[in-house]
Amino acid sequence: MYESDITKFIRELHAKRPTLGAEQAKGRALLWDKTLDRDALTEQQRARVAQQPYVYQTKV
């Protein structure tokens, strides 16, 4: 069965560093695994101001 070089590299990496999966999960939890405050998100979306088509143009 064919196995790509990338797959071999990843398998070897996990064999050398068995704690890699836990380290990845810990890093992911820092930024991505968060619960969102839906009310705050809705408020932020409503507070957005529409941008002009050309931002450097002064309003006439």
C-alpha positions in Angstrom: 0.0 0.0 0.0 1.3 3.4 -1.0 2.1 5.9 1.8 3.1 9.5 1.0 6.3 11.1 2.3 4.1 13.5 4.3 2.2 10.7 6.0 5.5 8.9 6.8 6.9 12.1 8.3 3.8 12.7 10.5 3.9 9.0 11.7 7.6 9.4 12.6 7.0 12.7 14.3 4.3 11.2 16.5 6.5 8.2 17.3 9.3 10.5 18.4 7.1 12.9 20.3 4.2 10.9 21.9 3.0 14.0 23.7 2.5 15.9 20.5 -1.3 15.4 20.4 -1.7 16.7 23.9 0.5 19.8 23.0 -1.6 20.5 19.9 -4.9 20.2 21.9 -3.5 22.6 24.5 -2.4 25.1 21.9 -5.8 24.9 20.1 -7.6 25.5 23.4 -5.8 28.9 23.8 -7.5 30.5 20.8 -10.1 28.3 19.2 -12.0 26.2 21.8 -14.0 29.1 23.3 -17.6 29.5 23.9 -19.1 32.5 22.2 -21.3 35.1 23.8 -24.1 35.3 21.2 -25.6 38.5 22.6 -22.2 40.3 22.4 -21.6 39.0 18.9 -25.0 40.2 17.7 -24.4 43.6 19.3 -21.0 43.9 17.5 -22.5 43.0 14.2 -25.2 45.6 14.6 -22.7 48.3 15.6 -20.7 47.9 12.4 -20.4 51.0 10.2 -20.6 50.4 6.4 -17.2 51.2 4.7 -17.1 53.5 1.7 -16.2 51.8 -1.6 -12.9 53.8 -1.7 -11.7 54.4 1.8 -9.3 57.2 1.0 -11.9 59.3 -0.8 -13.2 62.2 1.4 -17.0 62.6 1.5 -18.2 65.3 -0.8 
